[in-house]
Amino acid sequence: MPNQDRSENIKNTRYGEGKYRALFMASRDAVMTLEAPSWKFTSGNPATVEMFKAKDEAEFLSYEPWKLSPKLQPDGRASDKKAKEMIEKAMREGSNFFEWTHKRLNGENFFAEVLLSRVEYDGEAFLHAVVRDVTEQKKMAEKLKEQEEEKFRTVFDGASDGMLLMDISIKKFYLYNKAICRMLGYGPEEIKNLSATDICSKNDSAYVLKQFDRLTAGEIESIDGVAIKRKDSSVFYADITGSKIIISGKMYCLGIFRDVTEHKKMEEELKNKYEEIEKEKEETRLLAQNLEKFKLAVESASDHIVITDAEGIILYANKATEHITGYPIREIIGAKAGKPWGGLMDKDFYVKMWKVIKQDKKTFKGEIKNKRKNGQIYDAETSISPIFNKNGEVEFFVSIERDITTVKEIDRAKSEFVSLASHQLRTPLTAISWYLEEVFDEKTGKLNKQQKEYLNEVQNSSRRMIDLINNLLNLSRIELGTFAIMPRSTDLVELAEDAIKDVVLQARLKKIKIEKDYEEGLSKINLDPKLTAMVFQNLVSNAIKYTPENGEINIKIKKEGENALIVVKDTGYGIPKDAQSKIFTKFYRADNVRTQDPNGNGLGLYIVKAIVEKSKGKIWFESEEDKSLPAGRHGTTFFVSLPLGKAESK
C-alpha cells in the first residue's frame, strides 16, 4: 500500500474511533462493555458513573454486574444466576433485551431496561451493554393503575416521554399527552381520530396491532425499534413500553413512546464502524502479505522488472534489471523508461506501444533491441501492463523484460539445421517418388492387386513426407527471415480453381458440395503466385478434410475497398473456443480434428499466416463447434484480406 493510502486509512480509523468515543461519552444512557470469561466491566461512560452513583469510572469497574443488583430480582430469582443467563443468551444469539432491577452504590434500587449486544473486534468477542433507567416509567404505570383519571391526567401530561392511551375494544386513541403530540406532529383534536394503524406503515400495521394485543395481554413488556410515521410522513423510531390499565372500570392499553432514533443511529454507526475497522484490518493484513510475496517474487526473478508512473518515470527496478542492462539501480530510478538503456526502439513501435498501454489501457507485448551500458546489443521480449487506481485511471506501468538473445541464437541454429536437413531429405524423396511412378506405370513388369495396394500406401507416405519437408523448409525460412515474397501480376480466381482441382476427387468421395462466388471483373493484383497458391491450397484442403459427408464448402473472392477479400466457409466440425487463440501457432492442432486426420503436422495455418502478413494482408476466422446442429448452422469461415497494391519484396 502506498504511504499516502496508508496514512489515509489511519486517518479514517482515528476519525471513526473519535466519533465513536464522542457518541459513547455523550450518550444519556449508561453505556458499558464486559469481557469474557470473567464478565467484569471494562468501560463505562459518564452516564454510567452517574446512574450507579459511583465516584468515578474506576470505582464502577471494580464491581461485578451481579454486585450492582439486589440479591433477588422481582421474579424471585437470584440476580447472580439470572445475570449469567442473560449474558450467555446475548453471546449465543447476538443480543438480548430485558428488564432488570439494579442497585446504585448508595443502596438505592432502580428499574432498568438493558440491551446486551455481542461484538467482535480484533478476533475477540465482548459484550456492549446499554442500560436505561425506567424507574419513572415504572412508577408512572403503577400510579396510573392506582389513581383516578383526573390525577392520572396530571402525571400523564407532564411526562417527557410520549404517551398514548388506547381503547382496546376499538383500537382508537383515547388519551394522549403533549409529548406524543410533539413527536407525531398532530394537534390534540387530530389525535382523537387516529388509531394504531395510522401511525405506522401499511406493511407494519398488522405487526404493530398484534404487538399491542400482546402488550395488553402481558405476554411482552415492550416493542423495540418500531418505525413511527409522523403527520408529514417522516419516520422516527421508538421503543414502546406498554401495560394494561383500568380507568373507571374500562380497560385501556397505555403505550409509553421513547424516541430512540439517535440511539438506533448510534448503534448502527457503531456496528458499521466495527465492520469498517475489521474490514480495513483484514485488507491491510492481506495487502501487507501480498506486498511481501510480491517483493520476494520480484527481487528473485531472473527477468528485468520495472515499475513506472503514468508518464514512464521509473519508480522501482529489481536486481535483474541491473544485471541485464549493466546500469546500477541508482542510475535507473527517476529516469525515463528506456533512457538509461535502449534508445534503439523504432518510432512506429514506440507510438504503437504507448497507444496500447496509455490510450487502449491494455497489455502490450513485443520484441525489441536494447543496448547494455557496455554498448552490447541484446534482443529482449517485453510485456508492459497498466495498473489502475480506484477511478479506473492508469497510475503505474509494470514492465517485464526478458533477454532472449541466447534463445534467438539457439532458434536460429535450430532453424538452420532444419533447413539443411530438409534440403538433404528432399533429394532421396524425389528419387523415391520418381521410381514409384516408374513401377506404377508397370515399366518394370506387371503388378498384381496386392502389390498395387502396398505401393499406393508407400506413395501416399512419400507424399506426406514431401509435404512435411516442404513445410519445415518454409518454417525455417520464416524463422531465419529468408522467407521472400516475389510478387507479380496474379489472378486469384485461377489460384482458387487450381486449389479446387486438387481436392475435387476427395470432395466427391465425401459427397461435399463446393460452391463458388467470384466477383466479376476482378483485376489481377501483385502477389507471389506460388505462396498465395499455398494459402488457397491449405484453406480449401482443410475445409474438405474437416467437413463430414454431405457437407458444403463455399469459396468467395471479391473486392472490398482497397483490398481483395478471400472467404473460405465450411460446414465442418468447427474450432473449439479454448483452441481458437492457438490455431495459428506452429505444430498446434485442435483436439476435435486429430481423430479426423491423425497425419497432420500443425504447420499449415502457421505458414499461411506468415505468407499473408508478409504480403501486407490479414487473416482471421469465425468458428462454432457444435456437432448437434445441422449442416450450415456451424463450421468455420476463414477470411483473408490482401492489398490490391504492391506486396513487400526481398
Sequence and secondary structure as in RCSB ss.txt:
>XXXX:A:sequence
MPNQDRSENIKNTRYGEGKYRALFMASRDAVMTLEAPSWKFTSGNPATVEMFKAKDEAEFLSYEPWKLSPKLQPD
GRASDKKAKEMIEKAMREGSNFFEWTHKRLNGENFFAEVLLSRVEYDGEAFLHAVVRDVTEQKKMAEKLKEQEEE
KFRTVFDGASDGMLLMDISIKKFYLYNKAICRMLGYGPEEIKNLSATDICSKNDSAYVLKQFDRLTAGEIESIDG
VAIKRKDSSVFYADITGSKIIISGKMYCLGIFRDVTEHKKMEEELKNKYEEIEKEKEETRLLAQNLEKFKLAVES
ASDHIVITDAEGIILYANKATEHITGYPIREIIGAKAGKPWGGLMDKDFYVKMWKVIKQDKKTFKGEIKNKRKNG
QIYDAETSISPIFNKNGEVEFFVSIERDITTVKEIDRAKSEFVSLASHQLRTPLTAISWYLEEVFDEKTGKLNKQ
QKEYLNEVQNSSRRMIDLINNLLNLSRIELGTFAIMPRSTDLVELAEDAIKDVVLQARLKKIKIEKDYEEGLSKI
NLDPKLTAMVFQNLVSNAIKYTPENGEINIKIKKEGENALIVVKDTGYGIPKDAQSKIFTKFYRADNVRTQDPNG
NGLGLYIVKAIVEKSKGKIWFESEEDKSLPAGRHGTTFFVSLPLGKAESK
>XXXX:A:secstr
  HHHHHHHHHHHHHHHHHHHHHHHH SSEEEEEETTTTEEEEE HHHHHHTT SSHHHHHTS GGGGS SB TT
S BHHHHHHHHHHHHHHHSEEEEEEEEE TTS EEEEEEEEEEEEETTEEEEEEEEEE HHHHHHHHHHHHS HH
HHHHHHHH SSEEEEEETTTTEEEEE HHHHHHHT  HHHHTT BGGGGS HHHHHHHHHHHHHHHHTS SEEEE
EEEE TTS EEEEEEEEEEEEETTEEEEEEEEEE HHHHHHHHHHHHHHHHHHHHHHHHHHHHHHHHHHHHHHHH
 SSEEEEEETT BEEEE HHHHHHH   HHHHTTSBTTSSS     HHHHHHHHIIIIIS   EEEEEEEE TTS
 EEEEEEEEEEEE TTS EEEEEEEEEE HHHHHHHHHHHHHHHHHHHHHHHHHHHHHHHHHHHHTTTTS   HH
HHHHHHHHHHHHHHHHHHHHHHHHHHHHHHT      EEE HHHHHHHHHHHHHHHHHHTT EEEEEE TT   E
EE HHHHHHHHHHHHHHHHHTS TT EEEEEEEEETTEEEEEEEE S    HHHHTTTTSTT   HHHHTT TT 
 S HHHHHHHHHHHTT EEEEEEE  TTS TTSSEEEEEEEEESS     
